[in-house]
Amino acid sequence: MIVRRGFSCVAPYYPPFCGGVMLMYKVGTMAIKNLNEYERLIIPAEELTTAAIPLYGNVSAGYPAEAYNYIEDRIDLNKRIIRNKSGNRSMWVTNRELLAPGITYGDLLVFDTKLNPGPKTICLYYIDDEYSLRWIEKEANGIRLVCPNPEVSDVYVGEGETIEQKGVLTHRLKKFENYHKHHSAFLKDARNYSENGMDYNTYFLGEEEYWETIFYLRVDGESMSGDWIVKGDLLVIDRLGMEYNDSIFVFLIENQFTLKRIVQHKDYIALIGSNPKFPEIRVPGYVRLEPWGVLTGTITDYRKSYEVLYSLRPE
């Protein structure tokens, strides 16, 4: 039997769990620890910002996308991600039990503690001192909790045993800046949100005075799938974003958006994807090529991308 419960408090962030007293109780043959005041799940901030960042339409992560000449929509990440504020929780990936195809260390995962899981959903549990992503597979006399990370062993729950389900996975947020920071800087960022609550606008976009340089695009292609950028993802583009050696850029070529990395050659510039099935786009060296912005993050909505969610399951 799966027992579901929400949370009502925010506490400091301590990865991995260290210090303090943890209360333990026994359920059947499975020991589960209650983190109590050291809960890592973050609730939304009491006062949430509002935003109206433009969505410019689709971008093909392979070939240039359809032409754009208007703003399709305006997006507020808090409204888009938070379906039920009392049940919304978020957590950074800091242990291997949270890893999965497309989910890496530093990603922010979003869960809904009020959402009823379906046959294709993945849920969050606390098992053997760690939070863990699992989906349920029925067995003859119980259920098996399978982790998307094949290096993590399955957990069998027999009849009469109970284990608490923490929430249903709804979103994955990749903020590329996190992968270039020192670990200590990342923890400082995490502690701030743990103490004050999560605001998805400020987490991804920074302070409001910088929002005017940011816009969104929606993915409609597969050539950047090697970076786990998949169809339906929301891309966060900053015209003045920080550039790194492996940065991904958005270009406007003949009034069409395309998403690529840059490789400079003697006579031409190559726009490269991360899916080997797609050829590079060559731009003659005499053509002035200016990026519209730097990709600073991606947002995957697992509630809509069932194929992506199902791909988390190892074969």
Rosetta blueprint (number, residue, H / E / L):
1 M L
2 I E
3 V E
4 R E
5 R L
6 G L
7 F L
8 S L
9 C L
10 V L
11 A L
12 P L
13 Y L
14 Y L
15 P L
16 P L
17 F L
18 C L
19 G L
20 G L
21 V L
22 M L
23 L E
24 M E
25 Y E
26 K E
27 V E
28 G L
29 T L
30 M E
31 A E
32 I E
33 K E
34 N E
35 L L
36 N H
37 E H
38 Y H
39 E L
40 R L
41 L L
42 I E
43 I L
44 P E
45 A L
46 E L
47 E L
48 L L
49 T L
50 T L
51 A L
52 A L
53 I E
54 P E
55 L E
56 Y E
57 G E
58 N E
59 V E
60 S E
61 A L
62 G L
63 Y L
64 P L
65 A L
66 E L
67 A E
68 Y L
69 N L
70 Y L
71 I L
72 E L
73 D E
74 R E
75 I E
76 D L
77 L H
78 N H
79 K H
80 R H
81 I H
82 I L
83 R L
84 N L
85 K H
86 S H
87 G H
88 N E
89 R E
90 S E
91 M E
92 W E
93 V L
94 T L
95 N L
96 R H
97 E H
98 L H
99 L L
100 A E
101 P L
102 G L
103 I E
104 T L
105 Y L
106 G L
107 D L
108 L E
109 L E
110 V E
111 F E
112 D E
113 T L
114 K L
115 L L
116 N L
117 P L
118 G L
119 P L
120 K L
121 T L
122 I L
123 C E
124 L E
125 Y E
126 Y E
127 I E
128 D L
129 D L
130 E E
131 Y E
132 S E
133 L E
134 R E
135 W E
136 I E
137 E E
138 K E
139 E E
140 A L
141 N L
142 G E
143 I E
144 R E
145 L E
146 V E
147 C L
148 P L
149 N L
150 P L
151 E L
152 V L
153 S L
154 D L
155 V E
156 Y E
157 V E
158 G E
159 E L
160 G L
161 E L
162 T L
163 I E
164 E E
165 Q E
166 K E
167 G E
168 V E
169 L E
170 T E
171 H E
172 R E
173 L E
174 K E
175 K E
176 F H
177 E H
178 N H
179 Y H
180 H H
181 K L
182 H L
183 H H
184 S H
185 A H
186 F H
187 L H
188 K H
189 D H
190 A H
191 R H
192 N H
193 Y H
194 S H
195 E H
196 N H
197 G L
198 M E
199 D L
200 Y H
201 N H
202 T H
203 Y H
204 F H
205 L H
206 G L
207 E L
208 E H
209 E H
210 Y H
211 W H
212 E H
213 T H
214 I E
215 F E
216 Y E
217 L E
218 R E
219 V E
220 D L
221 G L
222 E L
223 S L
224 M L
225 S H
226 G H
227 D H
228 W L
229 I L
230 V L
231 K L
232 G L
233 D L
234 L E
235 L E
236 V E
237 I E
238 D E
239 R L
240 L L
241 G L
242 M L
243 E L
244 Y L
245 N L
246 D L
247 S L
248 I L
249 F E
250 V E
251 F E
252 L E
253 I E
254 E L
255 N L
256 Q E
257 F E
258 T E
259 L E
260 K E
261 R E
262 I E
263 V E
264 Q E
265 H L
266 K L
267 D L
268 Y E
269 I E
270 A E
271 L E
272 I E
273 G L
274 S L
275 N L
276 P L
277 K L
278 F L
279 P L
280 E L
281 I E
282 R E
283 V E
284 P E
285 G L
286 Y L
287 V L
288 R L
289 L L
290 E L
291 P E
292 W E
293 G E
294 V E
295 L E
296 T E
297 G E
298 T E
299 I E
300 T E
301 D E
302 Y L
303 R L
304 K L
305 S L
306 Y H
307 E H
308 V H
309 L H
310 Y H
311 S L
312 L L
313 R L
314 P L
315 E L
